[in-house]
Amino acid sequence: MSAQNSPSASGPPPPHREHASKGANPLRRTSDKIESWLCGLLTLVFVLGLPAAALGAGLTAYGSSMRAVHTQSAQRQEVTARLTADVKGSAEDAKRQARVRWTDGNGTVRTGTTLVEPGTPRGTTLQVWVDRNGTLTGPPMSTLNARTTGWLVGGMAAACVTAGFFATRAGVRHLLDRGRYARWEAEWVLVEPLWSARFRK
């Protein structure tokens, strides 16, 4: 076979095809480009916003809880009180309200009610917490409570950001799909008579 009749010698060389980019895809609609751009933006916001929101909310909650810890620790003190009567019931029962008596820092005898284990006899000493007014109250918040609150609020913030990301992405896709369906329907109204006419001949 001569060089003149060879496929490489006949006709002009095939055109060089450049690799088509995404935007050059003829099947890629404008709505597809918008969806891709918006999803990319949402993903960027999610990646940057998730740790920022979780860390910010957690540290804010922790700081607020620690202020409460310091305030309550300064305003409350633990004192020794005695039961004024037997607490009826067995050890398996839930705690019951019982009256106790104690002496404050000024030497004043005070009384109040607090939760006590059933079956505790009269005269038993108990450690109770009182505020500056001498009123029975609960123990002050601990640093463990503050840390737990910080982690909990941070976790909730992360969950909210994640839920918002997926909800927004689904909403964007839903709105774009509605526009696509509307355009498809409008185009089908124009094309359907021409398409059906081919089978009526």
Buried (B, 14 or more C-beta within 10 A) or exposed (E): EEEEEEEEEEEEEEEEEEEEEEEEEEEBBEBBEBBEEBBEEBEEBBEEBBEEBBBBBBEBBBEBBBEBBEEBBEEBBEBEBEBEEBBEBEEEEEEBEBBBEBEEEEEEEBEBEBEBBBBBEEEBEBEBBBBEEBEBBEEBBEEEBBBBBBBEBBEBBBEBBBEBBEEBBEEBBEBBEEEBEEEEEEEEEEEEEEEEEEEEE
